[in-house]
Amino acid sequence: MRTVAFVQSRMGSTRFPNKVMQPIGEIPLIGVLLERLAGSREIDEVIVATTVSERDDPLVNYVRSLGYQAFRGSEEDVLDRFYRAALVAKADVVVRITGDCPLIDPGVVDEVISQWQSSGADYGSNVDPPTFPDGLDTEVFSFKALETAWKEASPGFHREHVTPFLRESPQFSRVNVEAHADQSSERWTVDEGEDLEVVRKIFANFSPRRDFTWLQVTALRNSHPEWFVGNEHLTRNEGMASGTGQKLWKRAKRVIPGGNMFLSKRAEMYLPDQWPSYYSRAEGCRVWDLDGREFIDMALMGVGTNTLGYGHPEVDEAVRGTVSAGNMSSLNCPEEVYLVEKLLELHPW
């Protein structure tokens, strides 16, 4: 039985771009993760599963410089990426690790693999439900189960996040590994800048060692709780529950006061954790968010009524004609005169 661990990683994180290449000490985060994961006794090979996007080229080059293989696949259909990576690697057993967990503990990984093997289950993890700190997440499943999920999972959430179909479908048997005490509220992953600062303090404490265990980090947490407060306001698996627009909105609020300089109202007043935030296209009274979900826009612009709706063919054609003719010069634009005359005709005060 060939056991292969696939580290899901990319540079294009919506909330924290390029996080996997952020330095921890003198080594990029992904390098620290791979070094720690190499301590596993149950894994035959570690492969980084990333995307075909050009922005992931630096990640691929770095990983390969360390002697690891990198598989490149779909950016959105991560289930397909995992299936094709496992197929190429000839993996009988697939271990899924996410690339934002530099504190991954090979001992915990081995425990999950061993208990899964002993149970005979299709899927095993320590996250269903979680009791270990966030950042030690380990999932293991047979290639056969992965192939079934790849064939049957619907587009969208189940393909973007790889394993929900394995956890939810009644056709799969499951086993969960639990910690001696529930520490699931502890946050040792890196999804936000605040997470990275906490993780850097942990590694600085143990430097130059990077092979410390999760139990030693727990002891550090008990002796220096003040080092761990920086990310206490963040919640576990927040990314899975948030749409792409929500993630980008939180990123915007770090650099733009209020998140946007043009809106006349506080946009997140009523649905702060659910409103779509950004649109990818609009037509008539309908808008589509960054995840392709369709909404009816009841406002049709907050200031001034857009009676024709969005994407009106006549308006779009006029705009295209203006763009083609050129819309910038040091001379005056005649439309200014035409518009004022029209306004005076409508309102002859």
C-alpha positions in Angstrom: 0.0 0.0 0.0 1.6 3.2 -1.1 0.7 6.2 1.1 1.1 9.7 -0.4 0.5 12.9 1.4 -0.7 15.8 -0.7 -0.2 19.3 0.6 -2.9 21.5 -0.8 -1.2 24.9 -1.4 -1.4 28.0 -3.6 -0.2 31.6 -3.7 -3.6 33.1 -4.6 -5.4 33.0 -1.2 -8.1 35.6 -1.2 -7.7 36.6 2.4 -3.9 36.4 2.7 -2.2 36.3 -0.7 1.3 34.6 -0.9 0.9 33.3 2.7 2.7 30.0 2.0 5.8 31.9 1.0 5.8 34.2 4.1 9.0 33.7 6.1 9.0 32.0 9.5 12.5 32.7 10.7 14.5 32.4 7.5 12.4 29.7 5.8 9.1 30.1 3.9 6.1 28.8 5.6 5.7 25.9 3.1 9.3 24.9 3.7 8.7 24.7 7.4 5.6 22.6 6.9 7.4 20.2 4.5 10.3 19.8 6.9 8.0 18.9 9.8 5.8 16.6 7.7 8.9 14.7 6.5 9.1 13.3 10.1 6.1 11.0 9.4 6.9 7.3 9.5 3.6 6.3 7.7 4.0 8.4 4.6 6.0 7.2 1.6 6.0 10.4 -0.3 5.0 14.1 0.1 3.7 16.0 -3.0 2.6 19.6 -3.1 -0.7 19.9 -5.0 -1.0 23.4 -6.5 -2.6 25.1 -9.5 -1.7 25.7 -13.1 -1.8 29.5 -12.5 1.4 31.4 -13.3 1.3 33.0 -9.9 2.1 29.6 -8.4 5.3 29.4 -10.4 7.5 30.7 -7.4 5.8 28.1 -5.1 6.5 25.3 -7.5 10.1 26.4 -8.1 10.8 26.6 -4.4 9.2 23.2 -3.6 11.2 21.5 -6.4 14.4 23.1 -5.2 13.8 21.3 -1.9 13.6 18.0 -3.7 9.8 17.6 -3.5 7.4 16.9 -6.4 4.7 19.5 -7.3 1.5 18.5 -9.1 -0.4 21.3 -10.9 -4.1 21.1 -11.5 -7.4 23.0 -11.4 -7.5 26.1 -9.2 -11.3 25.9 -8.5 -12.0 22.1 -8.8 -9.6 21.0 -6.0 -11.2 17.6 -5.8 -10.2 17.0 -9.5 -6.7 18.3 -8.7 -6.4 15.7 -5.8 -7.8 12.9 -7.9 -5.4 13.5 -10.8 -2.4 14.0 -8.5 -3.2 10.7 -6.7 -3.6 9.0 -10.1 -0.2 10.2 -11.3 1.5 9.3 -8.0 -0.1 5.8 -8.0 -1.3 6.4 -4.5 -3.3 3.7 -2.7 -3.8 5.8 0.4 -4.2 9.6 0.1 -3.4 11.9 3.0 -4.6 15.5 2.8 -2.7 18.3 4.5 -3.4 22.0 3.8 -0.5 24.3 3.1 -1.4 26.8 5.8 -0.5 24.5 8.7 3.2 25.0 9.5 2.7 23.4 12.9 1.5 20.1 11.5 2.7 17.4 13.8 4.0 14.2 12.1 3.1 12.2 15.3 -0.5 13.3 14.9 -0.5 12.5 11.2 0.8 9.0 11.9 -1.8 8.4 14.6 -4.6 9.3 12.2 -3.2 7.1 9.5 -2.7 4.2 11.9 -6.2 4.4 13.4 -7.7 4.7 9.9 -5.8 1.6 8.7 -6.9 -0.4 11.8 -10.5 0.6 11.4 -10.9 -0.4 7.8 -12.9 2.8 7.2 -13.1 4.6 3.9 -12.2 8.0 5.5 -10.4 9.0 8.6 -9.5 12.3 10.2 -9.1 14.3 13.3 -11.6 17.0 12.2 -15.0 15.2 12.3 -15.6 16.6 14.9 -12.3 18.5 15.7 -10.7 18.2 19.1 -7.1 19.0 18.1 -6.0 22.7 17.7 -6.8 24.2 14.3 -3.6 23.7 12.3 -3.1 20.0 13.0 -5.9 18.9 10.6 -5.2 15.5 9.0 -7.4 13.5 6.6 -6.7 10.1 5.1 -8.8 8.1 2.7 -8.4 5.3 0.1 -7.9 6.1 -3.6 -11.1 4.2 -4.3 -13.1 6.5 -2.0 -11.4 9.5 -3.7 -12.3 8.2 -7.1 -15.9 7.7 -6.1 -16.1 11.3 -4.7 -14.5 12.6 -7.9 -17.2 10.8 -10.0 -20.2 11.7 -7.9 -19.6 15.0 -6.1 -21.6 18.0 -7.5 -19.9 21.2 -8.8 -19.4 23.9 -6.2 -18.7 23.4 -2.5 -18.0 19.7 -2.6 -15.4 20.0 -5.4 -13.8 23.2 -4.0 -13.1 21.7 -0.6 -12.2 18.1 -1.6 -13.5 16.1 1.4 -17.0 17.3 2.5 -18.5 14.7 0.1 -16.5 11.9 1.9 -17.7 13.1 5.3 -21.4 13.6 4.3 -22.3 10.8 2.0 -23.7 7.7 3.8 -21.9 5.4 1.4 -18.6 6.0 3.1 -17.6 4.6 6.5 -15.6 7.0 8.7 -13.4 7.0 11.8 -12.3 10.0 13.8 -9.3 10.5 16.1 -9.8 12.6 19.1 -7.4 14.4 21.4 -7.4 13.6 25.2 -8.9 17.0 25.8 -10.9 19.3 23.5 -8.5 22.0 22.2 -10.4 22.8 19.0 -10.7 26.4 20.0 -7.0 26.8 19.8 -5.8 28.4 16.5 -2.4 27.4 15.1 -3.2 27.7 11.4 -2.3 30.6 9.1 -5.3 32.2 7.3 -4.7 35.8 8.4 -1.8 38.1 9.2 -2.7 37.8 12.9 -2.3 34.0 12.7 1.2 34.4 11.2 2.4 36.6 14.0 1.3 34.0 16.6 3.0 31.2 14.7 6.2 33.2 14.4 6.3 33.7 18.2 6.0 29.9 18.6 8.8 29.1 16.3 11.0 31.8 17.7 10.6 30.3 21.2 11.8 26.9 20.1 14.5 28.2 17.6 16.7 26.7 16.2 14.6 23.6 16.6 11.6 23.1 14.3 10.8 19.5 15.3 9.0 20.3 18.5 5.7 18.5 19.1 2.1 19.9 19.4 2.2 18.9 23.1 5.2 21.2 23.6 3.2 24.0 22.0 0.3 23.3 24.3 2.7 23.6 27.3 4.0 26.9 25.8 0.4 28.1 25.5 -0.2 27.4 29.2 3.0 29.2 30.3 2.7 32.1 27.9 -1.0 32.6 27.1 -0.3 36.2 26.1 1.6 35.0 23.0 -1.6 33.4 21.6 -4.2 36.2 22.0 -3.5 37.9 18.7 -5.8 35.6 16.7 -8.4 34.7 19.3 -11.0 36.7 17.5 -10.8 34.4 14.4 -13.0 31.3 14.1 -12.2 27.8 12.9 -12.8 27.0 9.2 -14.0 30.6 8.6 -12.8 30.3 5.0 -15.1 27.3 4.2 -18.1 29.2 5.4 -17.3 32.5 3.6 -17.8 33.2 0.0 -15.0 34.7 -2.2 -16.6 38.2 -1.9 -16.6 38.0 1.9 -13.0 37.0 2.0 -12.1 39.9 -0.4 -14.2 42.3 1.7 -12.2 41.5 4.9 -9.0 41.9 2.9 -10.2 45.3 1.7 -11.0 46.6 5.2 -7.4 46.2 6.1 -6.3 48.7 3.5 -9.4 50.8 2.7 -11.2 52.7 5.5 -14.7 51.1 5.8 -13.8 48.7 3.0 -14.9 51.0 0.3 -14.5 54.8 -0.4 -17.5 55.2 -2.7 -20.6 53.7 -1.0 -22.9 56.2 0.7 -24.2 53.7 3.3 -22.5 51.1 5.5 -23.0 48.2 3.1 -22.6 45.4 5.7 -25.1 46.8 8.2 -27.7 44.1 7.9 -25.8 40.9 6.7 -22.2 41.5 7.7 -21.2 37.8 7.3 -23.4 36.9 4.3 -23.8 39.8 1.8 -22.1 39.0 -1.5 -19.9 42.1 -1.3 -18.7 42.1 -4.9 -20.2 41.3 -8.3 -18.7 39.5 -11.3 -21.3 40.6 -13.8 -24.8 42.2 -13.9 -27.7 42.2 -16.3 -31.1 43.8 -15.9 -32.1 43.6 -12.2 -29.8 40.6 -11.5 -26.2 40.5 -10.3 -23.8 37.5 -9.9 -21.2 37.4 -7.1 -17.6 36.3 -7.4 -18.8 32.7 -6.8 -21.3 32.8 -9.6 -24.4 32.9 -7.4 -27.3 34.9 -8.8 -29.2 37.6 -6.8 -32.0 40.1 -7.6 -30.8 43.6 -6.9 -33.7 45.3 -5.2 -32.0 48.7 -5.1 -30.8 49.2 -8.7 -28.1 51.6 -7.5 -28.3 53.3 -4.1 -28.1 57.0 -5.4 -30.1 57.7 -8.5 -32.5 55.3 -10.1 -31.1 53.0 -12.8 -34.4 52.6 -14.7 -32.9 50.6 -17.5 -31.2 48.1 -15.2 -27.7 46.7 -15.6 -26.1 45.7 -18.8 -28.8 47.3 -21.0 -27.8 46.5 -24.7 -28.4 50.1 -26.0 -26.3 51.7 -23.2 -23.6 49.1 -23.5 -23.3 49.7 -27.2 -23.0 53.4 -26.7 -20.3 52.9 -24.1 -18.4 50.5 -26.4 -18.6 53.1 -29.2 -17.2 55.8 -26.9 -14.4 53.6 -25.7 -13.5 52.7 -29.3 -13.5 56.4 -30.4 -11.3 57.4 -27.5 -12.5 58.9 -24.2 -9.5 61.1 -23.1 -8.0 64.2 -24.6 -6.9 67.7 -23.7 -9.9 69.1 -25.6 -13.4 69.4 -24.4 -16.0 66.6 -24.7 -19.1 67.7 -26.6 -21.3 65.4 -24.5 -21.0 67.9 -21.6 -23.0 70.4 -23.6 -25.6 67.9 -24.8 -26.1 66.7 -21.3 -26.6 70.1 -19.8 -29.0 71.1 -22.5 -31.0 67.9 -21.8 -31.1 68.6 -18.1 -32.3 72.2 -18.7 -35.0 70.8 -21.0 -36.1 68.5 -18.3 -35.8 71.0 -15.4 -36.2 74.6 -16.9 -35.7 76.5 -13.7 
